[in-house]
Amino acid sequence: MAQENVEFPITGKITSVNVKTGDAVSEGDIICLLESMKMENPILAPVGGKVTKIELAVGQVVEVGDVVAIIEY
């Protein structure tokens, strides 16, 4: 199995987390919402598969390059 490390493209604060470890996702599904510069930015799954790791909390501040989730496909 291959895996995809999904990283944050921008710095911001998490406003919602839409998946948990073990969930199946499709390409384009929203993993979480990130507020940056007063705008909500959806972080999308780049591939379909199973979420094997996600450690996010609402209100958490993240930086560019931080891991959003790991998806096995």
Backbone bond lengths (Angstrom), bond angles and torsions (degrees), N, CA, C in turn:
res aa  C-N    CA-C-N  psi(-1)  N-CA   C-N-CA  omega(-1)  CA-C   N-CA-C  phi
1 M - - - 1.466 - - 1.525 110.01 -
2 A 1.305 114.42 141.80 1.460 119.79 175.46 1.523 108.21 -95.28
3 Q 1.329 115.39 161.84 1.463 117.59 175.20 1.516 109.78 -137.19
4 E 1.314 114.25 150.10 1.457 122.35 -179.63 1.522 107.90 -115.98
5 N 1.343 116.79 123.25 1.461 120.68 173.23 1.525 107.08 -89.28
6 V 1.322 116.36 116.01 1.457 121.38 -179.89 1.525 107.19 -91.54
7 E 1.341 117.36 125.01 1.464 121.38 -178.25 1.521 110.85 -117.08
8 F 1.337 114.80 154.03 1.467 119.39 177.22 1.528 110.14 -73.21
9 P 1.349 117.40 130.75 1.467 120.69 178.70 1.528 112.61 -84.35
10 I 1.333 116.90 -15.62 1.467 121.58 -177.67 1.534 109.62 -141.63
11 T 1.316 115.85 162.15 1.457 122.33 175.84 1.523 108.39 -85.44
12 G 1.333 116.76 142.80 1.457 119.54 177.89 1.505 111.82 177.59
13 K 1.345 114.91 -167.49 1.463 122.07 -178.18 1.531 108.61 -119.72
14 I 1.320 116.15 133.84 1.463 121.31 -179.08 1.525 109.74 -73.35
15 T 1.352 115.93 128.80 1.466 120.36 179.12 1.530 112.25 -107.86
16 S 1.343 117.49 -20.64 1.469 119.69 172.73 1.520 109.69 -159.02
17 V 1.330 114.88 149.80 1.463 121.73 176.57 1.525 106.00 -120.27
18 N 1.331 116.85 121.52 1.464 120.90 -171.04 1.527 114.74 -101.25
19 V 1.344 118.24 -10.57 1.462 120.88 179.67 1.523 110.00 -132.75
20 K 1.333 115.32 163.37 1.464 120.48 176.26 1.525 108.71 -133.23
21 T 1.316 116.62 168.13 1.461 121.59 179.16 1.527 109.66 -55.45
22 G 1.339 115.38 132.74 1.458 120.43 179.40 1.516 113.68 98.02
23 D 1.325 117.58 -15.59 1.462 121.01 179.78 1.526 110.95 -70.48
24 A 1.323 115.55 146.25 1.463 121.60 172.17 1.527 107.20 -90.47
25 V 1.329 116.31 136.02 1.465 120.73 177.89 1.528 108.95 -126.86
26 S 1.328 114.85 154.06 1.459 121.56 173.72 1.515 108.22 -106.75
27 E 1.333 116.77 156.40 1.455 120.63 176.64 1.521 108.65 -55.18
28 G 1.335 116.97 129.81 1.458 121.72 179.25 1.519 115.04 94.34
29 D 1.342 117.60 -8.56 1.472 120.17 176.14 1.522 109.59 -65.34
30 I 1.331 116.41 147.06 1.462 121.23 178.72 1.532 108.66 -81.71
31 I 1.345 115.52 119.82 1.471 120.70 177.60 1.527 109.34 -81.60
32 C 1.348 115.85 -46.40 1.459 120.29 179.07 1.524 108.84 -158.29
33 L 1.330 115.47 168.74 1.458 121.41 174.85 1.520 108.28 -112.30
34 L 1.322 114.96 138.67 1.456 122.33 -175.84 1.517 108.51 -125.01
35 E 1.336 116.73 127.03 1.459 120.44 176.99 1.520 108.89 -94.40
36 S 1.326 115.10 124.21 1.457 121.03 178.71 1.516 107.99 -141.88
37 M 1.307 117.05 127.16 1.465 122.50 -178.66 1.535 111.40 51.66
38 K 1.325 116.56 46.64 1.471 124.32 177.37 1.521 114.24 65.32
39 M 1.340 117.53 14.24 1.463 120.62 177.68 1.523 109.76 -119.65
40 E 1.339 116.12 142.26 1.456 120.54 176.29 1.520 108.78 -89.17
41 N 1.314 116.28 126.74 1.451 122.51 -178.71 1.521 109.27 -117.95
42 P 1.340 117.71 119.19 1.460 118.54 176.62 1.531 110.01 -75.77
43 I 1.331 116.30 135.77 1.461 121.60 173.87 1.531 105.54 -100.11
44 L 1.339 116.13 117.13 1.456 121.74 -171.36 1.527 112.36 -101.05
45 A 1.326 115.25 151.99 1.458 120.93 174.33 1.528 108.21 -72.62
46 P 1.340 117.93 123.61 1.469 120.88 -179.72 1.525 112.84 -77.51
47 V 1.336 116.76 -17.22 1.471 122.43 179.81 1.529 108.77 -142.26
48 G 1.321 115.60 159.84 1.455 120.07 172.30 1.520 108.94 -87.32
49 G 1.326 117.09 147.16 1.456 120.63 179.14 1.511 111.19 163.86
50 K 1.334 115.34 -154.68 1.469 121.51 -178.41 1.524 109.29 -114.10
51 V 1.316 115.90 132.41 1.469 121.29 178.24 1.528 107.57 -74.11
52 T 1.351 116.38 116.06 1.461 119.36 -179.39 1.522 112.07 -100.69
53 K 1.329 116.55 -16.92 1.465 119.44 177.59 1.515 109.19 -154.35
54 I 1.319 115.56 128.20 1.464 121.30 171.22 1.518 106.60 -152.86
55 E 1.322 115.80 122.75 1.467 120.72 -178.59 1.516 108.23 -131.88
56 L 1.327 114.88 77.29 1.462 120.70 -178.47 1.514 109.50 -126.53
57 A 1.326 116.47 152.35 1.457 121.48 176.05 1.526 108.76 -136.11
58 V 1.333 115.96 143.61 1.454 120.51 176.13 1.526 108.52 -59.61
59 G 1.334 116.14 133.24 1.456 121.36 -178.85 1.522 113.51 95.24
60 Q 1.330 116.86 -13.30 1.466 121.54 179.37 1.531 109.75 -67.73
61 V 1.322 116.20 137.86 1.464 121.30 176.11 1.521 108.17 -96.52
62 V 1.331 115.77 131.33 1.465 120.76 -176.89 1.520 110.21 -123.15
63 E 1.319 115.06 157.34 1.463 122.35 -179.40 1.529 110.12 -113.18
64 V 1.318 115.75 162.94 1.462 121.32 174.60 1.525 108.83 -56.66
65 G 1.340 116.56 131.32 1.455 121.28 178.15 1.514 114.66 92.27
66 D 1.343 118.15 -12.94 1.463 119.77 174.77 1.529 108.76 -63.34
67 V 1.318 116.68 147.30 1.479 120.18 -178.29 1.522 109.89 -80.14
68 V 1.334 115.08 127.38 1.469 121.98 175.30 1.527 108.36 -80.35
69 A 1.341 114.88 -54.40 1.458 121.12 -175.62 1.522 108.68 -161.43
70 I 1.337 114.93 164.46 1.461 120.49 171.46 1.532 105.88 -118.49
71 I 1.338 115.02 127.89 1.451 121.43 -177.94 1.526 108.81 -116.92
72 E 1.343 116.74 124.98 1.469 120.97 174.87 1.508 108.65 -92.50
73 Y 1.340 115.91 138.28 1.470 119.81 179.00 1.508 111.21 -143.97
